[in-house]
Amino acid sequence: MVLQLRELFQIEGMRMPVEYQISPEELVDVRGYQFDAPVTVSGSLQNRAGIVTLHYTVSCTLHVVCDRCLKELTHDYSYDFSHTVVQSLQSEGDVYDTYLVAQHDSIDMNETAISDLLLMLPTKMLCREDCKGLCDICGCDLNEGTCDCRK
């Protein structure tokens, strides 16, 4: 979803709500994650004293496999994000990570939301924090019992 922000940059005090979903079909290029439901994006853009800020929440449901015991499960994630939106950067010294640049007075919310989400998702997916994993000799799930391999 591309948002046109020209009017927002010009009118102080203006607020623009952002509420939509990204379908799982649009996320097939995201490698390493299987989305079970649409990704929900909700929040707003606001011009306060000439400074445009974006505050939003991204929520998703992922189908994951535990990295230790290989159990399949679904897990819900929700993260809050905030960005200062600028029309352009003044110098080469400005840090691109500090600001969200609205090229031609627009931003691609899908790209922004998915980038932010992927940076926040855990790199190791676990069914639970204390998952014991599998025995490296017989493959027994150590969460469900013990084996005699280590004796």
N, C-alpha and C positions, 0 to 999 in steps of 0.2 A: 504494500500500500504506500503510494507516494503522496506525501502531504505538501500542499502548496502553502508557503508561509509568508508571502509578500505582505498581505494585509496585517498579519500578526506582528511583523517587524515594524510596521508604520503606526500602529495604534497602541499607545500605552494603556495598560489595564485590560487589554483584550485577553480572553481565555478561550482555548480551543480544546474541547474534549477529544480523547483518542480512545476508541473502544471497538475492537474487532477481533477476529480469529484468523489464524493461519492454518489452513487445512494440512493434514498429513501428506497429501499428494504434493504440496508445494515444498515439502521438506525432504523429498527423496534424495536430494544431493547432499544432505548432511550425513557424512560418514560416521559410523560408530554408534549411532543412536537410532532407536526405532520408536517413533512417536505413536502412541495408542489412540490419541484423541487430538483435536485441534489445539494449537497453542493459543492461549488467550492473552491479549494485550489490552491493558486498560490504564488510563491515566489522563494527563493533560499537558498542554503547552500553555505557558502564560508569559505575557510581556509585563514585567514590573520595572518601572522607571527606565525603560529602554533595554532591559536585559531579558532575553528570552530564555526560559528554562523549560526543560522537559522532565517531568516526573511520571514514571509509569511502573507498572507491575507486569511481569511475564509469568504465566503459570502453564505448566505442561504435565502430561502423564507419559512416562517412558516405560517401555517394555525392556527390562534389563536382565542380564544373567550375572549372578553373583560371581565375582572374580576369584573367590576362594573355594566355594562349594559347588558352583555351576547350577544352582537352583534358578529357575526362571521366576520372575516376579514383576509386578508393576509398581512404580513408585511415583508419587506426586511431588513436584518441585514448584516453588514460587519464590521469586526474587524481585526486589524493588531496585529501581535504577533512577539516576538523576544525571542530566547533562545540561551544560550551558550551550545554547545553540547560537552560532554566529553566521553572518553572511559570507565572511571571508576572513582569512588570517592576515594580519598586518605585515608580518615579516617571516622570513624563513626560520627564525629562531623560535617562533611559537610552536608549542608542542601539540601535535595532532591529537594525542590522547586526552588532552585537557578539554578540548572543545569538540562539539559536533558541528561540522561545517555544512551549511545548507547551500549546496551548489545550485545556482540559478533560483534561489529562494525556495528550494524544496529539499525534503529529506525522504529517503526510502526507509520507512519504519520497519518493514520486514527485515531488511538487512541489519539495521541497528538492533532490533529486538533479538534476532537470532544470534548475532555476534555477542551481545551482552550475555545472553543465556548460556551459550557454549563456554564462555570464559568462567562462568560461575558453577557449572555442573561439576560434580566430583570426578576426578580422574580414575578413581577406583570405585567400582560399584559393589556394594556389599549388601547381603540380605539383612544383616544386623551388625552392629559395631564389633561384637565379640565372636563373630563367625570363626570357627576353628578350621574350616576348609576340609580338604580331602587328604587321606593318608597318601603319602607319595610312593608307597610301595604297593598297597592293594587297592587303593581308590575308595576306601570306605569313607562315608560322610561322617566326620568326627563330631558333628553337631548332634547326630542321632545315636551315637554309641561309640565304643572303642574297639580297637582291633588288637591282635596279638603281635603285630609286625614289629613294633618298637621294643619288645622285651628281649 
